[in-house]
Amino acid sequence: MEHATDDVSLPTEKDSRWQLVLARDHTADGSFWYSVATTRIYCRPSCPSRVANPQNVTIHDTLEQARATGFRPCKRCNPDGMSQDAVNATLVEKACRMIEQSPEPPSLTALAESVGLSPSYFHRLFKAETGLTPKGYTAAHRANRVRKQLLQQPSVTDAFYDAGFNSSGRFYENSIGMLGMTPTRYRAGGIDEDIRFAVGQSSLGAILVASSRKGVVSILIGDNPDALVRELQDRFTKANLIGGDVEYEAMVAHVVGFVEAPALGLDLPLDVRGTAFQQRVWQALREIPLGQTASYSDIARKIGSPKAVRAVAGACASNNIAVAIPCHRVVRNDGDLSGYRWGVDRKRSLIEREAHARIR
């Protein structure tokens, strides 16, 4: 049977869609299909089968066009049904719900059996999909339960038992890492925590720097200094916000100096508050060399979770510490700047300045 000729094309070596097939790019699944005349099958772009000669391949914009060839669907990539990625995502979601609904942390074996996989394969799959191991996800979920219960229960003891901790020792051993402060202070809404801050001015706008006793908790950039202070107040509603003295204003000047002249470098003590996954992403961002950029996919691979690209983008968007955690150095695969919490124009300027500083 002849291939349908409407809205189909023979690929060339430089065809962007053929390059996606060569890369077995899962993100392209659903955007097009291709058929192979010699084997008389049609596939999705991520098909793991041996790559065909492009002279024997036709690319189709729709699944209906691929079916119209009269060829059979590939048994390996199942182009007519759910992709393996979608199947895997469903299995991992089921495991996540099991973790969230279990009064006690389920074992790796129990989780794997619930989705019909071996423990080793399930462990790899779960980490690839979520960016965390099952144990890490369980710990993050437990931390969220602790935060919730501390605000709802009449005592700290009731809170940690309801969150699944069986002993006070184990709870207090992990509490500072989960909460960023003592359970009692968190229960009071962070009341009495001292946050020092000051605002400086740069060529990119106003810059607010705020610190706890541990280190910098926020670096915010914007057009309106008052709006930046209000944003800080909204984040630390019950903390004591203390205007910076001359010593602290020197830290703000250091940040402004880095923005204006990146070659100066920026090494600050940080008080990083986020989920385990966010902190892994933010650490990877800090390892991007000055003057270079990385894609969201690069970061996902670096943290060992190549499929967690959207989660990486979400962690970048949640970053409260501009420039010191350089989320501005992350771009799309095609080099497009994508978004930036403090404005794409500022992102472009930071990247250009850092590239120039690296060349010098």
C-alpha positions as CSV (number, residue, x, y, z in Angstrom):
1,M,0.0,0.0,0.0
2,E,1.2,3.5,-0.9
3,H,1.8,6.0,1.9
4,A,-0.7,8.8,2.2
5,T,0.8,12.0,0.8
6,D,-1.0,14.6,2.8
7,D,0.8,16.2,5.7
8,V,3.6,13.6,5.7
9,S,7.3,14.0,4.8
10,L,10.4,12.0,4.2
11,P,13.0,12.9,6.8
12,T,16.5,14.2,6.0
13,E,19.5,14.0,8.3
14,K,18.9,17.7,9.3
15,D,15.2,17.3,9.8
16,S,14.5,18.4,13.4
17,R,11.9,15.7,13.9
18,W,14.2,13.0,12.5
19,Q,16.8,14.2,15.1
20,L,14.2,13.6,17.8
21,V,13.7,10.0,16.5
22,L,17.5,9.5,16.5
23,A,17.6,10.7,20.1
24,R,14.6,8.6,21.0
25,D,13.2,11.8,22.7
26,H,10.3,10.9,24.9
27,T,9.1,14.5,25.0
28,A,8.3,14.3,21.3
29,D,5.8,11.4,21.8
30,G,2.3,12.5,20.7
31,S,3.6,15.3,18.5
32,F,4.2,13.1,15.5
33,W,4.6,9.4,14.4
34,Y,6.7,7.7,11.8
35,S,6.3,4.6,9.6
36,V,9.0,2.3,8.1
37,A,8.3,0.9,4.6
38,T,10.7,-2.1,4.9
39,T,9.2,-3.4,8.2
40,R,5.7,-2.2,7.5
41,I,5.3,-0.8,11.1
42,Y,4.6,2.6,12.5
43,C,6.2,4.0,15.8
44,R,6.3,6.8,18.2
45,P,9.5,9.0,18.2
46,S,10.9,7.4,21.4
47,C,10.7,3.9,20.0
48,P,13.7,1.9,21.3
49,S,13.9,-0.3,18.1
50,R,16.9,-0.1,15.8
51,V,16.9,3.1,13.9
52,A,15.7,2.7,10.3
53,N,17.2,4.1,7.1
54,P,15.6,7.6,6.7
55,Q,15.0,6.8,3.0
56,N,12.5,4.1,4.2
57,V,10.8,6.4,6.7
58,T,7.8,8.6,6.5
59,I,6.9,11.1,9.2
60,H,3.2,11.6,10.0
61,D,1.7,14.6,11.8
62,T,-1.2,12.5,13.3
63,L,-1.8,9.0,14.4
64,E,-4.6,8.6,11.9
65,Q,-2.1,9.3,9.1
66,A,0.2,6.6,10.4
67,R,-2.6,4.1,10.6
68,A,-3.7,5.0,7.0
69,T,-0.5,3.4,5.7
70,G,-2.0,0.0,6.4
71,F,1.1,-0.9,8.5
72,R,0.8,-2.5,12.0
73,P,1.6,-0.7,15.2
74,C,5.1,-1.4,16.7
75,K,4.9,-3.9,19.6
76,R,7.8,-2.3,21.3
77,C,6.6,1.3,21.6
78,N,2.8,0.7,21.4
79,P,2.1,3.9,19.3
80,D,-1.7,3.3,19.6
81,G,-1.8,3.2,23.4
82,M,-0.2,4.7,26.4
83,S,3.5,5.3,26.0
84,Q,5.8,3.6,28.4
85,D,6.5,6.9,30.1
86,A,2.8,7.3,30.7
87,V,2.5,3.8,32.1
88,N,5.5,4.4,34.4
89,A,4.1,7.7,35.6
90,T,0.8,5.9,36.5
91,L,2.7,3.3,38.5
92,V,4.8,5.8,40.3
93,E,1.7,7.9,41.1
94,K,0.1,4.9,42.6
95,A,3.1,4.3,44.8
96,C,3.1,7.9,45.9
97,R,-0.5,7.7,47.0
98,M,0.4,4.5,49.0
99,I,3.2,6.4,50.7
100,E,0.9,9.3,51.5
101,Q,-2.0,7.2,52.8
102,S,0.1,4.7,54.9
103,P,0.2,5.4,58.7
104,E,3.7,3.9,58.7
105,P,6.4,4.3,56.0
106,P,5.9,1.3,53.6
107,S,9.0,-0.8,52.7
108,L,10.6,-0.7,49.3
109,T,9.5,-4.3,48.8
110,A,5.9,-3.5,49.6
111,L,5.8,-0.5,47.3
112,A,7.3,-2.5,44.4
113,E,4.9,-5.4,44.9
114,S,1.9,-2.9,44.9
115,V,2.8,-1.9,41.3
116,G,4.0,-5.3,40.1
117,L,7.7,-4.5,39.7
118,S,10.9,-5.8,41.2
119,P,12.3,-3.6,44.1
120,S,15.5,-2.7,42.2
121,Y,13.7,-1.7,39.0
122,F,11.0,0.1,40.9
123,H,13.6,2.1,42.9
124,R,15.3,3.3,39.6
125,L,11.9,4.1,38.0
126,F,10.7,6.0,41.1
127,K,13.8,8.2,41.3
128,A,13.8,8.9,37.5
129,E,10.1,10.0,37.7
130,T,10.1,12.0,40.9
131,G,13.7,13.1,41.4
132,L,13.7,11.3,44.8
133,T,14.2,7.8,46.0
134,P,11.1,6.2,47.6
135,K,12.8,6.7,51.0
136,G,13.5,10.4,50.1
137,Y,9.9,10.9,49.0
138,T,8.6,9.3,52.2
139,A,10.8,11.6,54.3
140,A,9.6,14.7,52.4
141,H,6.0,13.6,52.8
142,R,6.5,13.0,56.5
143,A,8.1,16.5,56.8
144,N,5.0,18.0,55.2
145,R,2.8,16.1,57.7
146,V,4.9,17.3,60.6
147,R,4.5,20.9,59.5
148,K,0.7,20.4,59.1
149,Q,0.3,18.6,62.4
150,L,2.4,21.1,64.4
151,L,-0.1,23.8,63.4
152,Q,-3.1,21.6,64.2
153,Q,-2.3,19.4,67.2
154,P,-2.5,20.6,70.8
155,S,1.2,19.6,71.5
156,V,4.4,18.9,69.8
157,T,4.2,15.3,71.1
158,D,0.8,14.7,69.5
159,A,2.1,16.2,66.2
160,F,5.1,14.0,65.8
161,Y,3.2,10.8,66.7
162,D,0.4,11.7,64.2
163,A,3.1,12.4,61.6
164,G,4.4,8.8,61.9
165,F,7.4,9.2,64.3
166,N,7.5,6.5,66.9
167,S,9.9,8.2,69.3
168,S,10.7,11.7,70.4
169,G,14.4,11.2,69.9
170,R,14.1,10.3,66.3
171,F,11.8,13.2,65.7
172,Y,14.0,15.8,67.3
173,E,17.0,14.4,65.6
174,N,15.4,15.3,62.2
175,S,13.3,18.3,63.2
176,I,15.7,21.2,62.5
177,G,16.5,19.8,59.0
178,M,12.8,19.5,58.3
179,L,11.6,22.8,59.7
180,G,14.6,25.1,59.6
181,M,14.0,25.9,63.3
182,T,12.9,24.2,66.5
183,P,9.4,22.5,66.5
184,T,8.2,24.9,69.2
185,R,9.3,28.0,67.1
186,Y,7.7,26.5,64.0
187,R,4.5,25.8,65.9
188,A,4.4,29.5,66.8
189,G,4.7,30.4,63.2
190,G,8.4,31.3,63.3
191,I,7.6,33.9,65.9
192,D,10.7,35.7,67.4
193,E,13.0,34.4,64.6
194,D,15.3,37.4,63.7
195,I,15.6,38.2,60.0
196,R,18.0,41.0,59.2
197,F,17.5,42.7,55.8
198,A,18.6,45.7,53.8
199,V,17.9,47.0,50.3
200,G,20.5,48.3,47.8
201,Q,20.3,49.6,44.3
202,S,21.9,48.2,41.2
203,S,21.6,48.7,37.4
204,L,19.1,45.9,37.4
205,G,16.9,47.5,40.0
206,A,16.5,47.3,43.7
207,I,18.1,44.3,45.5
208,L,16.9,43.1,48.9
209,V,19.1,40.7,50.9
210,A,17.8,39.0,54.1
211,S,19.5,36.7,56.5
212,S,18.7,34.5,59.5
213,R,21.4,33.5,62.1
214,K,22.4,30.6,59.8
215,G,22.8,32.6,56.5
216,V,21.0,34.3,53.6
217,V,17.4,33.3,53.2
218,S,16.4,35.7,50.4
219,I,17.9,37.8,47.7
220,L,15.1,39.5,45.8
221,I,15.3,41.8,42.7
222,G,12.7,44.2,41.5
223,D,11.7,47.7,40.5
224,N,10.1,48.8,43.8
225,P,12.0,48.5,47.1
226,D,8.8,48.7,49.1
227,A,7.3,45.8,47.2
228,L,10.4,43.7,47.9
229,V,10.1,44.4,51.7
230,R,6.4,43.4,51.5
231,E,7.3,40.2,49.8
232,L,9.8,39.4,52.6
233,Q,7.1,40.2,55.2
234,D,4.6,37.9,53.5
235,R,7.2,35.0,53.6
236,F,8.1,35.6,57.3
237,T,4.9,36.7,58.7
238,K,5.8,36.2,62.4
239,A,9.5,36.8,62.4
240,N,11.3,39.9,63.7
241,L,12.4,41.8,60.6
242,I,15.3,43.9,61.5
243,G,16.7,46.7,59.2
244,G,20.3,46.1,58.5
245,D,23.0,48.2,60.1
246,V,26.2,49.4,58.4
247,E,27.8,45.9,58.8
248,Y,24.9,44.2,57.1
249,E,24.6,46.8,54.4
250,A,28.1,45.8,53.4
251,M,26.7,42.3,52.5
252,V,24.1,44.0,50.3
253,A,26.9,46.0,48.6
254,H,28.7,42.7,48.0
255,V,25.7,41.3,46.2
256,V,25.3,44.5,44.2
257,G,29.0,44.4,43.3
258,F,28.6,40.8,42.0
259,V,25.6,41.8,39.8
260,E,27.6,44.7,38.3
261,A,30.9,42.8,38.0
262,P,30.4,39.0,38.2
263,A,34.1,38.4,38.0
264,L,34.2,39.4,41.7
265,G,32.5,36.2,42.6
266,L,29.9,35.6,45.3
267,D,30.4,33.3,48.3
268,L,27.8,33.8,50.9
269,P,26.6,31.6,53.8
270,L,23.1,30.4,52.8
271,D,20.1,29.2,54.9
272,V,18.4,27.2,52.1
273,R,14.8,26.2,53.0
274,G,13.1,23.8,50.6
275,T,12.2,20.2,50.0
276,A,14.9,17.6,49.5
277,F,14.3,17.7,45.8
278,Q,14.5,21.5,45.6
279,Q,17.7,21.5,47.6
280,R,19.3,19.0,45.2
281,V,18.3,21.2,42.2
282,W,19.5,24.4,43.9
283,Q,22.9,22.7,44.7
284,A,23.2,21.7,41.1
285,L,22.6,25.3,40.0
286,R,25.4,26.5,42.3
287,E,27.7,24.2,40.5
288,I,27.1,25.7,37.0
289,P,30.3,27.6,36.3
290,L,30.3,31.4,35.9
291,G,29.7,32.4,32.3
292,Q,28.0,29.1,31.4
293,T,24.4,28.0,31.1
294,A,22.7,24.6,31.4
295,S,19.4,23.3,30.3
296,Y,16.6,22.1,32.6
297,S,17.3,18.6,31.1
298,D,21.0,19.0,32.0
299,I,20.1,19.7,35.6
300,A,17.7,16.8,35.7
301,R,20.4,14.4,34.5
302,K,22.9,15.9,36.9
303,I,20.8,15.1,39.9
304,G,20.1,11.6,38.6
305,S,16.5,12.2,37.6
306,P,16.6,12.7,33.8
307,K,12.8,12.6,33.4
308,A,12.1,15.2,36.1
309,V,12.5,18.2,33.8
310,R,9.2,19.9,34.8
311,A,10.0,19.4,38.5
312,V,13.4,21.0,37.9
313,A,11.8,24.0,36.3
314,G,9.4,24.2,39.2
315,A,12.3,24.2,41.7
316,C,14.0,27.0,39.7
317,A,10.8,29.1,39.9
318,S,10.6,28.5,43.6
319,N,14.1,29.8,44.3
320,N,14.1,32.7,46.8
321,I,17.8,33.4,46.6
322,A,18.6,35.2,43.3
323,V,22.2,35.2,41.9
324,A,23.6,33.2,44.9
325,I,21.6,30.3,43.7
326,P,21.9,31.1,40.0
327,C,18.7,29.9,38.4
328,H,19.3,32.6,35.8
329,R,21.9,30.2,34.3
330,V,19.2,27.6,33.3
331,V,17.8,27.8,29.8
332,R,15.7,25.7,27.5
333,N,17.3,22.9,25.3
334,D,17.1,25.2,22.3
335,G,18.9,28.0,24.2
336,D,15.8,30.1,24.7
337,L,15.9,32.0,28.0
338,S,12.5,30.7,29.1
339,G,11.0,32.5,32.2
340,Y,12.7,34.1,35.2
341,R,11.1,35.1,38.4
342,W,12.7,38.5,38.4
343,G,12.2,39.2,34.7
344,V,13.6,37.8,31.4
345,D,15.5,41.0,30.7
346,R,17.3,40.7,33.9
347,K,18.1,37.1,33.2
348,R,19.5,38.0,29.8
349,S,21.6,40.8,31.3
350,L,23.0,38.5,34.0
351,I,24.0,35.8,31.5
352,E,25.6,38.4,29.2
353,R,27.6,40.0,32.0
354,E,28.8,36.6,33.3
355,A,29.8,35.5,29.8
356,H,31.8,38.7,29.3
357,A,33.4,38.3,32.8
358,R,34.5,34.7,31.8
359,I,36.1,35.8,28.6
360,R,38.1,38.6,30.3
